[in-house]
Amino acid sequence: MRGRHRGSHMGLLLLASQVFQLGLDNIPPVTLGVLALNVYLYLFPAAPLMQTCVSVQQAYWLKDWRRLLLSPLHHVDDWHLYFNMASFLWKGTRLEQRLGGAWFLYLLSVFSLLTGFVYLALEAALTELTQDQSYSLTCAVGFSGVLFALKVVCNHYQPGGVTHVMGIPVANRYASWAELVIIHVTSPGTSFVGHLAGILVGLLYTSGPLKTVMGKCAELVSGNGLDSRSRGYYNSSGSSGRSGGSTGYRQQAPDDTSTRQGSYTGGLTEEEQLQAAIRNSLNEGGENRQRRAPPPYGFNAAEEIRQRRLMRFDR
Protein backbone atom coordinates (compact mmCIF):
# COMPACT_ATOMS: atom_id res chain seq x y z
CA MET A 1 0.00 0.00 0.00
CA ARG A 2 1.57 3.25 -1.09
CA GLY A 3 1.09 6.60 0.62
CA ARG A 4 0.22 9.82 -1.14
CA HIS A 5 2.98 12.23 -2.08
CA ARG A 6 1.77 15.77 -2.69
CA GLY A 7 3.46 19.11 -2.86
CA SER A 8 1.15 20.78 -0.37
CA HIS A 9 -0.66 19.45 2.66
CA MET A 10 -2.21 22.71 3.83
CA GLY A 11 -5.58 21.07 4.43
CA LEU A 12 -3.98 18.38 6.58
CA LEU A 13 -1.94 20.97 8.49
CA LEU A 14 -5.05 23.04 9.23
CA LEU A 15 -6.93 19.97 10.38
CA ALA A 16 -4.07 18.91 12.66
CA SER A 17 -3.85 22.44 14.05
CA GLN A 18 -7.54 22.46 14.89
CA VAL A 19 -7.40 19.04 16.53
CA PHE A 20 -4.43 19.90 18.74
CA GLN A 21 -5.77 23.35 19.55
CA LEU A 22 -8.98 21.69 20.68
CA GLY A 23 -7.07 19.05 22.61
CA LEU A 24 -7.14 15.32 21.98
CA ASP A 25 -8.58 14.70 25.46
CA ASN A 26 -11.52 16.97 24.67
CA ILE A 27 -12.65 15.03 21.58
CA PRO A 28 -14.86 12.00 22.30
CA PRO A 29 -13.20 8.70 21.34
CA VAL A 30 -15.50 7.61 18.50
CA THR A 31 -15.31 11.02 16.82
CA LEU A 32 -11.53 11.06 17.18
CA GLY A 33 -11.20 7.49 15.90
CA VAL A 34 -13.35 8.07 12.81
CA LEU A 35 -11.44 11.25 12.04
CA ALA A 36 -8.13 9.40 12.38
CA LEU A 37 -9.38 6.60 10.11
CA ASN A 38 -10.32 9.10 7.38
CA VAL A 39 -6.92 10.78 7.61
CA TYR A 40 -5.12 7.43 7.50
CA LEU A 41 -7.06 6.27 4.44
CA TYR A 42 -6.33 9.58 2.74
CA LEU A 43 -2.60 9.11 3.29
CA PHE A 44 -2.67 5.34 2.65
CA PRO A 45 -5.78 4.61 0.56
CA ALA A 46 -7.14 1.08 0.50
CA ALA A 47 -7.37 1.34 -3.30
CA PRO A 48 -7.02 4.00 -6.01
CA LEU A 49 -9.78 6.61 -5.98
CA MET A 50 -11.52 5.23 -9.07
CA GLN A 51 -11.77 1.86 -7.31
CA THR A 52 -13.29 3.28 -4.12
CA CYS A 53 -15.94 5.64 -5.48
CA VAL A 54 -19.50 4.32 -5.69
CA SER A 55 -21.79 4.34 -8.72
CA VAL A 56 -24.69 2.31 -10.07
CA GLN A 57 -22.44 0.89 -12.75
CA GLN A 58 -19.69 -0.26 -10.40
CA ALA A 59 -21.71 -1.29 -7.34
CA TYR A 60 -24.92 -2.67 -8.85
CA TRP A 61 -24.15 -3.68 -12.40
CA LEU A 62 -20.67 -5.06 -11.65
CA LYS A 63 -21.56 -6.20 -8.10
CA ASP A 64 -18.61 -4.38 -6.49
CA TRP A 65 -20.45 -3.82 -3.21
CA ARG A 66 -17.30 -3.14 -1.20
CA ARG A 67 -17.41 0.38 -2.63
CA LEU A 68 -20.27 1.12 -0.24
CA LEU A 69 -17.79 0.62 2.60
CA LEU A 70 -14.85 2.39 0.99
CA SER A 71 -16.41 5.44 -0.64
CA PRO A 72 -17.37 7.40 2.54
CA LEU A 73 -13.85 7.00 3.95
CA HIS A 74 -11.84 8.26 0.96
CA HIS A 75 -11.41 11.82 -0.28
CA VAL A 76 -10.29 13.48 -3.49
CA ASP A 77 -7.70 15.82 -1.96
CA ASP A 78 -6.61 17.28 1.37
CA TRP A 79 -9.06 20.20 1.18
CA HIS A 80 -11.93 17.81 0.56
CA LEU A 81 -10.77 15.88 3.63
CA TYR A 82 -10.26 19.03 5.70
CA PHE A 83 -13.67 20.57 5.20
CA ASN A 84 -15.45 17.27 5.78
CA MET A 85 -13.48 16.42 8.93
CA ALA A 86 -13.66 19.96 10.34
CA SER A 87 -17.43 19.76 10.01
CA PHE A 88 -17.42 16.25 11.49
CA LEU A 89 -15.53 17.49 14.56
CA TRP A 90 -18.46 19.73 15.51
CA LYS A 91 -21.28 17.39 14.58
CA GLY A 92 -19.59 14.29 15.93
CA THR A 93 -18.76 15.83 19.28
CA ARG A 94 -22.30 17.10 19.83
CA LEU A 95 -23.98 13.85 18.88
CA GLU A 96 -21.53 11.54 20.65
CA GLN A 97 -22.00 13.50 23.86
CA ARG A 98 -25.73 13.23 23.49
CA LEU A 99 -26.11 9.65 22.27
CA GLY A 100 -23.14 7.95 23.90
CA GLY A 101 -20.17 6.42 22.11
CA ALA A 102 -21.63 2.98 21.38
CA TRP A 103 -24.86 4.26 19.81
CA PHE A 104 -23.03 6.99 17.89
CA LEU A 105 -20.65 4.42 16.35
CA TYR A 106 -23.67 2.28 15.45
CA LEU A 107 -25.35 5.35 13.94
CA LEU A 108 -22.31 6.22 11.84
CA SER A 109 -22.05 2.65 10.54
CA VAL A 110 -25.71 2.55 9.52
CA PHE A 111 -25.63 6.05 8.01
CA SER A 112 -22.50 5.27 5.97
CA LEU A 113 -24.02 2.17 4.38
CA LEU A 114 -27.56 3.47 4.03
CA THR A 115 -26.46 6.74 2.44
CA GLY A 116 -24.68 4.70 -0.24
CA PHE A 117 -27.74 2.55 -0.89
CA VAL A 118 -30.04 5.60 -1.11
CA TYR A 119 -27.55 7.28 -3.43
CA LEU A 120 -27.61 4.26 -5.76
CA ALA A 121 -31.41 4.17 -5.69
CA LEU A 122 -31.67 7.88 -6.56
CA GLU A 123 -29.15 7.62 -9.40
CA ALA A 124 -30.91 4.54 -10.78
CA ALA A 125 -34.26 6.35 -10.60
CA LEU A 126 -32.84 9.37 -12.42
CA THR A 127 -31.42 7.07 -15.11
CA GLU A 128 -34.82 5.46 -15.59
CA LEU A 129 -36.76 8.73 -15.59
CA THR A 130 -34.45 10.64 -17.93
CA GLN A 131 -33.15 7.70 -19.98
CA ASP A 132 -29.71 9.23 -19.41
CA GLN A 133 -27.06 6.64 -18.59
CA SER A 134 -24.66 9.25 -17.24
CA TYR A 135 -26.46 9.18 -13.89
CA SER A 136 -25.56 5.51 -13.47
CA LEU A 137 -21.94 6.21 -14.38
CA THR A 138 -21.47 9.09 -11.95
CA CYS A 139 -19.05 7.99 -9.24
CA ALA A 140 -19.13 9.64 -5.79
CA VAL A 141 -16.63 9.59 -2.95
CA GLY A 142 -16.33 11.31 0.43
CA PHE A 143 -17.95 11.68 3.83
CA SER A 144 -20.25 14.57 2.98
CA GLY A 145 -23.37 12.43 2.50
CA VAL A 146 -22.99 11.09 6.03
CA LEU A 147 -22.40 14.66 7.27
CA PHE A 148 -25.71 15.80 5.78
CA ALA A 149 -27.45 12.95 7.59
CA LEU A 150 -25.75 13.95 10.86
CA LYS A 151 -26.73 17.58 10.30
CA VAL A 152 -30.39 16.58 10.06
CA VAL A 153 -30.05 14.74 13.38
CA CYS A 154 -28.27 17.71 15.01
CA ASN A 155 -30.98 20.08 13.84
CA HIS A 156 -33.64 17.67 15.07
CA TYR A 157 -32.28 18.06 18.61
CA GLN A 158 -32.34 21.87 18.27
CA PRO A 159 -35.82 22.40 16.78
CA GLY A 160 -36.14 26.05 17.71
CA GLY A 161 -32.72 27.17 16.53
CA VAL A 162 -31.79 29.30 13.54
CA THR A 163 -28.87 28.81 11.14
CA HIS A 164 -27.50 31.53 8.89
CA VAL A 165 -26.94 30.24 5.35
CA MET A 166 -25.09 32.78 3.19
CA GLY A 167 -26.15 35.42 5.71
CA ILE A 168 -29.83 34.47 5.49
CA PRO A 169 -31.47 33.20 8.72
CA VAL A 170 -33.04 29.78 8.15
CA ALA A 171 -34.91 27.66 10.68
CA ASN A 172 -32.89 24.60 11.68
CA ARG A 173 -35.48 22.22 10.28
CA TYR A 174 -34.93 23.68 6.80
CA ALA A 175 -31.20 24.45 7.05
CA SER A 176 -30.07 21.18 5.44
CA TRP A 177 -32.27 21.80 2.41
CA ALA A 178 -31.01 25.37 2.08
CA GLU A 179 -27.40 24.23 2.27
CA LEU A 180 -28.08 21.49 -0.28
CA VAL A 181 -29.21 24.10 -2.83
CA ILE A 182 -26.52 26.67 -1.97
CA ILE A 183 -23.67 24.14 -2.20
CA HIS A 184 -24.96 22.84 -5.52
CA VAL A 185 -25.19 26.37 -6.95
CA THR A 186 -21.83 27.60 -5.65
CA SER A 187 -19.91 24.32 -6.14
CA PRO A 188 -21.31 22.54 -9.21
CA GLY A 189 -18.74 19.74 -8.96
CA THR A 190 -20.17 18.41 -5.69
CA SER A 191 -22.54 15.46 -5.61
CA PHE A 192 -26.06 16.87 -5.30
CA VAL A 193 -27.54 13.37 -5.25
CA GLY A 194 -25.05 12.22 -2.60
CA HIS A 195 -25.95 15.12 -0.33
CA LEU A 196 -29.66 14.57 -0.94
CA ALA A 197 -29.22 10.91 -0.02
CA GLY A 198 -27.70 12.00 3.29
CA ILE A 199 -30.64 14.29 4.08
CA LEU A 200 -33.13 11.52 3.31
CA VAL A 201 -31.27 9.08 5.57
CA GLY A 202 -31.26 11.66 8.36
CA LEU A 203 -35.00 12.14 7.96
CA LEU A 204 -35.54 8.38 8.04
CA TYR A 205 -33.87 8.44 11.45
CA THR A 206 -35.54 11.53 12.93
CA SER A 207 -39.00 11.27 11.36
CA GLY A 208 -39.17 7.74 10.00
CA PRO A 209 -38.79 4.19 11.26
CA LEU A 210 -35.00 3.93 11.10
CA LYS A 211 -34.29 4.69 14.76
CA THR A 212 -36.81 2.08 15.93
CA VAL A 213 -35.49 -0.52 13.48
CA MET A 214 -31.91 0.14 14.60
CA GLY A 215 -32.93 -0.27 18.22
CA LYS A 216 -34.74 -3.54 17.59
CA CYS A 217 -31.78 -4.93 15.63
CA ALA A 218 -29.37 -3.94 18.40
CA GLU A 219 -31.62 -5.57 20.96
CA LEU A 220 -31.80 -8.82 18.98
CA VAL A 221 -28.03 -8.94 18.53
CA SER A 222 -26.97 -8.01 22.04
CA GLY A 223 -29.99 -9.10 24.09
CA ASN A 224 -29.82 -7.11 27.27
CA GLY A 225 -26.33 -5.89 26.49
CA LEU A 226 -27.47 -2.39 25.55
CA ASP A 227 -27.17 0.10 28.35
CA SER A 228 -30.15 2.20 29.41
CA ARG A 229 -28.72 5.22 27.62
CA SER A 230 -28.73 3.52 24.21
CA ARG A 231 -32.12 1.88 24.69
CA GLY A 232 -33.64 5.25 25.48
CA TYR A 233 -32.91 6.52 21.99
CA TYR A 234 -35.09 4.08 20.16
CA ASN A 235 -37.92 3.64 22.63
CA SER A 236 -38.10 7.32 23.62
CA SER A 237 -37.99 6.37 27.29
CA GLY A 238 -35.20 8.77 28.11
CA SER A 239 -32.05 7.97 30.07
CA SER A 240 -29.64 9.37 32.55
CA GLY A 241 -26.25 10.77 31.59
CA ARG A 242 -22.93 9.62 32.88
CA SER A 243 -19.59 11.31 33.10
CA GLY A 244 -16.47 9.96 31.46
CA GLY A 245 -13.99 8.15 33.68
CA SER A 246 -10.36 8.87 32.85
CA THR A 247 -11.10 10.67 29.59
CA GLY A 248 -11.01 14.43 29.34
CA TYR A 249 -14.40 14.93 27.70
CA ARG A 250 -17.79 14.83 29.36
CA GLN A 251 -20.83 12.93 28.16
CA GLN A 252 -23.93 15.00 28.88
CA ALA A 253 -27.32 13.62 29.74
CA PRO A 254 -29.71 13.86 26.76
CA ASP A 255 -32.01 16.24 28.59
CA ASP A 256 -29.42 18.92 29.27
CA THR A 257 -27.37 18.83 26.07
CA SER A 258 -29.62 21.14 24.09
CA THR A 259 -29.67 23.75 26.85
CA ARG A 260 -25.88 23.74 27.12
CA GLN A 261 -25.26 23.77 23.39
CA GLY A 262 -25.58 27.53 23.12
CA SER A 263 -22.75 28.12 25.58
CA TYR A 264 -20.53 25.62 23.74
CA THR A 265 -21.06 27.16 20.31
CA GLY A 266 -21.04 30.73 21.60
CA GLY A 267 -24.14 31.47 19.53
CA LEU A 268 -22.22 30.94 16.26
CA THR A 269 -23.54 29.09 13.28
CA GLU A 270 -21.60 26.11 12.00
CA GLU A 271 -20.12 28.17 9.16
CA GLU A 272 -19.02 30.91 11.59
CA GLN A 273 -17.51 28.28 13.90
CA LEU A 274 -15.49 26.84 11.02
CA GLN A 275 -14.26 30.27 9.96
CA ALA A 276 -13.30 31.12 13.53
CA ALA A 277 -11.45 27.82 13.87
CA ILE A 278 -9.47 28.52 10.69
CA ARG A 279 -8.56 32.02 11.92
CA ASN A 280 -7.48 30.66 15.27
CA SER A 281 -5.38 27.96 13.64
CA LEU A 282 -3.58 30.46 11.43
CA ASN A 283 -3.20 33.33 13.91
CA GLU A 284 -2.55 31.55 17.18
CA GLY A 285 0.61 33.01 18.73
CA GLY A 286 2.92 32.30 21.62
CA GLU A 287 0.57 33.90 24.12
CA ASN A 288 -2.17 31.46 23.22
CA ARG A 289 0.16 28.52 23.59
CA GLN A 290 0.82 29.52 27.22
CA ARG A 291 -2.83 29.51 28.15
CA ARG A 292 -4.40 26.72 30.08
CA ALA A 293 -5.75 23.67 28.27
CA PRO A 294 -9.12 24.07 26.50
CA PRO A 295 -12.08 23.62 28.85
CA PRO A 296 -14.18 20.47 28.46
CA TYR A 297 -17.18 20.58 26.20
CA GLY A 298 -20.22 22.13 27.76
CA PHE A 299 -18.28 24.86 29.62
CA ASN A 300 -20.19 27.93 30.73
CA ALA A 301 -19.26 30.96 28.60
CA ALA A 302 -20.61 33.43 31.16
CA GLU A 303 -18.43 31.93 33.89
CA GLU A 304 -15.41 32.20 31.59
CA ILE A 305 -16.08 35.91 31.04
CA ARG A 306 -16.53 36.48 34.78
CA GLN A 307 -13.18 34.82 35.55
CA ARG A 308 -11.41 36.98 32.97
CA ARG A 309 -12.88 40.11 34.48
CA LEU A 310 -11.70 39.08 37.95
CA MET A 311 -8.21 38.45 36.59
CA ARG A 312 -8.20 41.89 35.02
CA PHE A 313 -9.12 43.58 38.29
CA ASP A 314 -6.49 41.59 40.19
CA ARG A 315 -3.70 42.97 38.04
WORASUL-V632372 format. One record per helix or strand of 2 or more residues. SS is the DSSP state (H for helix, E for strand). FROM is the first residue (numbers start at 0). LEN is the number of residues. If there is no record, write none. Layout:
[[SS	FROM	LEN] [SS	FROM	LEN]]
//
This chain:
[[H	9	13] [H	23	3] [H	28	15] [H	48	3] [H	55	6] [H	66	7] [H	77	22] [H	100	30] [H	133	4] [H	143	13] [E	161	4] [E	167	4] [H	171	15] [H	191	15] [H	209	13] [H	227	8] [H	253	12] [H	269	14] [H	285	4] [H	300	14]]
//
